[in-house]
Amino acid sequence: MKIGKLVLAIFIILLASQKSTAQLKADLASRKDNTLYDDPAGAFSNGAGEYFFVGKTKQDKIRRGLLVFDLAGKIPNGAVIDSVKLKLVMSKTIAGAQPIQLYRVLADWGEGISDAGGNEGTGAAPTAGDATWIHKFFNTRMWTKAGSDFAATASVSQTVVGDGTYFWGSTPAMVADVQLWLNNPASNFGWLLRGNETAFPTAKRFASRENATLTDRPVLTIFYRTSTRVENKTPNAPATFSLAQNYPNPFSPLGRGTFGKPSTTIRFDLPAAAEVTLQILDLAGRELETLTAGRFSAGAHQVNWHAEKYAGGVYLYRLQAGNFSAPRKLIVVR
């Protein structure tokens, strides 16, 4: 009987610490992007523009896009990439259906503060660190070959027609690219987007990471698996991630009237320890203030916000904890 109980106890201990594999999802925003404008002197770029361009213009000039996503800190080391999908929004073209291909870039490149303005199709003078047709980083480091150094074979191709949202992937080559970047971050130079360069006009305009419409910006969705050791949970920890409605809401940072409270309290629950960022945003999704950022233990937490410097109106507050993200609205009364 004692031996049986001992065996059972050992079995329970082993079961509690065994490895389990779960598929997880990560949506990544691009870290930098740019347009390579066909020019032998490398006189044009658009590092801070709202758009990048791919294809050939009606003036028979090539445009190529550059795009990179940072995996570090977003996907754990040792994860296995299952699938990859790139979302882009195309907003201007005079061409019909055209193939847009992704090629893995083989050298690092830059995004400066050049901003073409207007429709941005002709580019702007490059600033320090910008990528151009001949420069990896203007004006000190050159591509081996004008137009970028990239793999000989495309990782994926997608036909783009009129304005709208388009997706590339998943393909085995895209998965291999992302797995390589995860395993060897120093090789992550992103993708080059190349259109139909055998005819003109074929150019397409895509929203960049600086686009004013938050939902139009590039997103890379990655599904991956990771072996994690299942440990005993923190006693009395919440069952799920959650973000509560702030209280009071509305509130007045001046302490006046019916809503006269000088601050509001934002509460959130974590079922496990996580890297947390809690931010205030405007209704367009632009970040206004970071209330807290760092690693929090499992449990219930709260942060107070004093909105003295903000006008009355509706704002968003957003919690990001690991792969969990949730926004809510709050009202400031003056």
N, C-alpha and C positions, 0 to 999 in steps of 0.2 A: 504493500500500500504506500509506504514512504517513497519507494523507488518510483512508483507511478506518479506520485505528486511532484517529485523532483523532475521527472521527464516533462511533465505538463508545464511546469514553471519555466524550464529551459526553452520549450517550444514557444511559449508566450513571449519571452524575452526576444527570441530570434524573430518572431513575427512582427514585434513592435519596431524592430530596427532594420527590417528588410528594405531593399530598394524597390521602388515602383517607378514606372515610366508613364508620364502623362503628356499629352499634346497640348501645347500652349500657343498663344497668338500674341504677336507684337505688331503694332502699327507705328511705323517710324516716319518722322518728318525728315526732309532732306536737309543736309548740313550745309551744302553749297551747290550752286549751279551757275552756268554761264553759257554764252553763245559764242561760237567761233565764226567770225565773219570773214568770208573769202577775200583776203587782201594780202598781196605779197609783202607789204611792209608791216603787217600786223598793226594797222592803225585804228582798229575798232574793237570794242568789247561792250559788255553790258552786265557787269558783275552785280550791281544793285538794282537792276531793272525788275519790273513785275512780270516779264515774259522771257522765254528763250525760243529760238527758232530752229526749224529743221526742214531741209529740202533746198530747192533752187528757186530764186526769185524770178520775176518777169524780166529782170535785167541780166539773167543768166549768171547769178552769183550764188555760190553755195553757202548754206547755213547749217551748222552742226551744233547740237546741244550737248552740254556736259552736266552730269548729275551724280551726286554721291550721297550715300546714307551712312551714318555712323552707327555701327553695331555695338561698340564698346559700352558696357554698362546697361545695354538694353536687352541683350541675349546672353545668357551665362556661358562661360567657357565650357567646352565639351559637349554643348548641345548638338543635336542632329537636326539639320534642316530638312523638313518634309516638303514644303511648297513655298513658292514666292510669287507675289502678284504686285505689279506696279500700276498705280492709278495716276493718270494725267488728265488734265482738262484742256481741250483745244478750243480756242476762242476766235480765231480769225484765219481765213484762207480764201484764195480765189481759184484754187485747184480742186479737182474732183478726188476720187478715191486714190490714195497713195500709200505704199508700204513704208512704215517707219520701223527701223531695226535698232536693236540695242547691241553694242559691242563693249566688251570689257576693256577699260582703259588700262594702259600698261605703265603710266608714269603719273606722278602727282602734278597738280595744276592749281591755279589760283582763282579766287573771287575777290576782286577789288571793290571800289566804291563807284565805278563808272555807272552812269544811269542815262540811257538814251532818251527817255521821255517820249511823250506822244505815243505813236504805235510801236516805236522802238525797233522797227525793221532795219534801219540803216546803221544802228549802233551809235556809240559815243567814243570819244578819245579814251584810250585805256589809262587806268591809274596804276600806281605801284602794286604789283602782285596780281594783276589781272591776267587771265588766259586770253590769248589772241590766236589768230590763224598760225602764227609762227612761234609764239611765246607760250611756254608753260607758265611762266611768271614774268610779266612785263617789268622791266625790259632787260632782265639778267639771265634768264634760263630759257633755252630754246627746245622746241619739240625736235625729235630726231628727223621727223618728216613733217612738212607743213600740213596742218589740218588735224593734228593729234596723233599720238602713238596708241594704237588699239589693236586688239586681237584680230586675226585674219577672218575668223568665222563669227557670224552673228549669234548671240545667245537666244534671240527671239525676234519675231517680226509680227507686226500688227497693221492691218489696213485702217487708215484714218480717212474719214470722208468729210462731213460737215462738223459744225460746232457741237461740242458735247464731251462727255466723259468716256475715256477709253482705258482698257486694261491690257497689260502685257503679262503673259504667263498664266499658269506656271509651266515651265519647261525644265527638262533635266539640266540644260546648260545654265539657266538662271539659278537653279538650286546649287549647282556646282560653284558658280561665281560667289554666291553668298556664303556657302560653306568655306570656301577658300578665304574669304575676308574675315570670317569669324575665327578660323584657325590661325590665320596670319594677318593680323590687323595692318601691318606695315604694307601689305599689298592692296589695300582697299583704296582704289582711285576712282571707283564708281563706273558708270556706263557712259558711253558716247551714243547719242541718238543720231542716226543717219537716215536721211530720206532718199527719195528717188533723185539721183544726181545725173541721170542720163538724158533728161528732158527738162523743159521749164515752160511755165511756172509750176512748181510742185510744193512750194513752201507751206508750212503749217506753223501757227503760233500757239505755244503752250504756256499756261500759268506757271510762274516760278515760285520759289519759297518766299519771295518778298511780295507776292500778289496780295492786293488789298482784301480780296475775298478769301477768308480763311479756309473755307471748304473746297476751294479750287486748287490749293497748293498740293504739290506732289506727295503721295503717300506710298510707302512700301510696306505691304502686309506679309508677314512671315509666320508660317506655322512650323513649330519645332518641338522636339521631344528632349527631355532631360531626365536623367536618373537622379532621383532625390531620395535621401534617407528619411524615412518616416519616423519622426520622433514623437514623444508624448507632447501633446499640446499644452500651452500655458493654462493652468487651472483658471476656470471662469472667463476665459477669453471669449470675445464675441464670435459667433459662428461664421459671419461674413463681413466683407468690407462694406461700409456704409457711410454716407454723408448726410447729416441731418439738416433740416431747415434752420437757418440762423434764428436766434431769439435775443431781443425782440426784433420783429420785422413787421412794419417799417421801424426805423429808429432815427433819432436826430442827434448828430454829434455835438450840437450846441446845447442839448439838454432842454429843449423848448417844447411847449405844447403837449398834446396827448402822447406824442411819441418821444418825449424828452428823456432819452437815455443816452449818455455820452459814448457808449460803445455797444456793439452787438457781439454775441458769442456764437462761434461756429464749432459744432461738435462732430467728431468722426470716430468710427470704430475700425480696429484692425484685428483680424483673427490671428495674425502672425506678425512678427517684426518685419518692417519694410522701410525702404527709402521713400520719404513722403515730401511732396511739395504742395503747398496750399497757396493759391494765387487769387488776386482780384483782377477781373478783366472788364472791358467795356462790352457792349452788346455786339460789337463786330468781332469779338474774340481777341482783341489786342490786350496784351498783358500790361497792367498798370502798377501792380505792386505784388511782391512775394511776401506773404505773411509769415511763413515758416518753411524751412527746407532742411532735411536731415533724416537720420535714421530714428524711427520711433519703435518702441516695444509693442507687443500685442496688448490690446486693451482699449479702453475708452479715453479719448483725448479731447481737449477743447482749446481754442485760440480766440482771443478777443481782437476785434478790429475797431480802431478809432479812425473815423473818416473825416477828420477835420479839414483836410485840404481838398476834398472832393465836393463838387456841386451836387445838389439834389437830383435824384433820378434813379433809374434802374441799372443795376450792375450784376455781373456774374461773379460767383466764386467757384473755383474748381479745385478738386482734390485729385492728385495723382499719387498712387501708392502701388509700387510694382507695376503690374499690368492693368491695375484697376484705375479707371478715370471716371469722374462724375462731376457735372456742373449743376449749380442751382442759381436762382435769381434772388436778389435782395433789393430793398428799397431804402434809399437815403432821403430823409426829409429835412429841408432847411427852413 
